[in-house]
Amino acid sequence: MATARVSVYRPARWLPGAHLQTLFGALFRKPPTLTRRRQRMFLADGDFLDLDWLDLDGVETTHAPGQPHGSSHDAKTPCVILLHGLTGSSNSLYILGQQQALARLGWQSVAVNWRGCSGEPNQRARGYHSGASEDLAEVVNQLRSALPARRPLAAIGYSLGGNVLLKYLGESASDCPLAAAAAVSVPFRLDQCADRISVGFSRIYQARFMRDLLAYVVNKQRLFAHQGLHAEHARLAALGSLEGMDSLWDFDQRVTAPLHGFASAADYYRRCSSRFFLGGIRVPTLIVQSADDPFVYPHSVPETQELSASTQLELHAGGGHVGFIEGPPWRPGYYLERRLPQWLQQQLEPPANPSVQRDGTSATGHSIRAASPPPEA
């Protein structure tokens, strides 16, 4: 596979350290204004996922005059599936920003809300988790069946969504219907990441996750009681008291594991950590990771020899967790919204000469690690 060179990323000097990179977008970014339409997709078990499609009307694109403008009616226009992280949704700012960036290419995108994450609780006691690749498989298969056969389908996953995506890619191997994929800030080893987030300042993130995860369960208990969904309510009641949980290990031991058929939190982590599935990936895949990610220990990041020949790992020295902010404070830039569309375009709309990239550089190897240059002013 002809793959792109590592794109230059210079962490913003005015956001020193992993935590400022991680927090800036969530706290200070103004949400892009997008017109989207919602689709409810029903799953084989009777539950549902809500998908938010971006309407390209009124979006300025970078296509040159005379080139086709992407829409749901263009038989060859790529469509990209976006997968959010833990306690996120299709309204997470990194999702909205990426949809806007893809729209500028004239591409269609659809943001998936994992079960119960769209603002309405799902209809089953089970929820979503870091290994829910069976739900992603249903999404991909339904979309692939609905779209024209010549239309490339790709996916981008962030954090939990990245772990689910890589697991799915490894499981499906050469049978995967996706044409390309990208994963960002991946918790490759769920056990080690559950340990990492309970240390130092990262405990602030864990406290927020725990608050939202417990609310997710309590809200479903109330809904099921109100709607008379007695069997599903009983499954949640069987979990017992939700008091006394203060870590992801606790939640996954007492909630995630019993609801989703795992023997324990350790069993869940072992069976769902994407690091154990990387060798099976056959789809062209880019992984963008930061060595200073406050959710992921450096030793959790896979070694180059663990990656398949179709996978490119881009490991930067800085960037935090789904941060990667660049540019000056009066005009901050979002590297992921520059890099991922560029890379996907190289995979899905290759130039006439495959030895030359769209930026004029020659293609290099398939699996590389990149240290970020010094921060920019």
HELIX and SHEET records of a PDB file:
HELIX    1   1 ALA A   18  PHE A   28  1                                  11    
HELIX    2   2 LEU A   93  ARG A  104  1                                  12    
HELIX    3   3 SER A  133  ALA A  146  1                                  14    
HELIX    4   4 LEU A  160  SER A  172  1                                  13    
HELIX    5   5 ALA A  173  ASP A  175  5                                   3    
HELIX    6   6 LEU A  190  ARG A  196  1                                   7    
HELIX    7   7 GLY A  200  SER A  202  5                                   3    
HELIX    8   8 ARG A  203  GLN A  227  1                                  25    
HELIX    9   9 HIS A  230  ALA A  237  1                                   8    
HELIX   10  10 LEU A  248  PHE A  251  1                                   4    
HELIX   11  11 ASP A  252  THR A  256  3                                   5    
HELIX   12  12 ALA A  257  LEU A  259  1                                   3    
HELIX   13  13 ALA A  265  CYS A  272  1                                   8    
HELIX   14  14 SER A  274  GLY A  280  5                                   7    
HELIX   15  15 PRO A  298  SER A  300  5                                   3    
HELIX   16  16 THR A  304  GLU A  306  5                                   3    
HELIX   17  17 TYR A  335  LEU A  348  1                                  14    
SHEET    1   A 8 ARG A  36  PHE A  42  0                                        
SHEET    2   A 8 PHE A  48  LEU A  54 -1                                        
SHEET    3   A 8 GLN A 108  ASN A 113 -1                                        
SHEET    4   A 8 CYS A  79  LEU A  83  1                                        
SHEET    5   A 8 LEU A 153  TYR A 158  1                                        
SHEET    6   A 8 ALA A 180  VAL A 184  1                                        
SHEET    7   A 8 THR A 285  SER A 290  1                                        
SHEET    8   A 8 THR A 311  HIS A 316  1                                        
SHEET    1   B 2 ILE A 325  GLU A 326  0                                        
SHEET    2   B 2 GLY A 333  TYR A 334 -1                                        
END                                                                             
